[in-house]
């Protein structure tokens, strides 16, 4: 009694493996739905400030000034008055009211900062020597 191996071999070659992805997709969607239902989502805190500055408390002290470093800083003018005497280690301390209500132009190539302070603020109040 002879075995017909050629018929069996042809039968194996004709049967292409079929991969059914439907159960895999069902499991993935089930896990996704489970995670969405069980997760707690919180809204981001509403910040009224649209600028990139940190929130400032209304307290007096060293937090009233921000340090502005510029490589090779040589000249600082406040409302047209030279305040270069307050430069220390290539940086200047600028009052928060100047940042909020005034204008600061940094000219890095020239090593200069031009500051326009609020009208009721003196140049000595607008900038200070950095406390490092």
Buried (B, 14 or more C-beta within 10 A) or exposed (E): EEEEEEEEEEEEEEEEEEEEEEEEEEEEEEEEEEEEEEEEEEEEEEEEEEEEEEEBEEEEEEEBBBBBEBEEBEBBBBBEBEBBEBBBEBBBBBBBBBBEBBEBEEEEEEBBBBBBBBEEBEBEBBBBBBEE
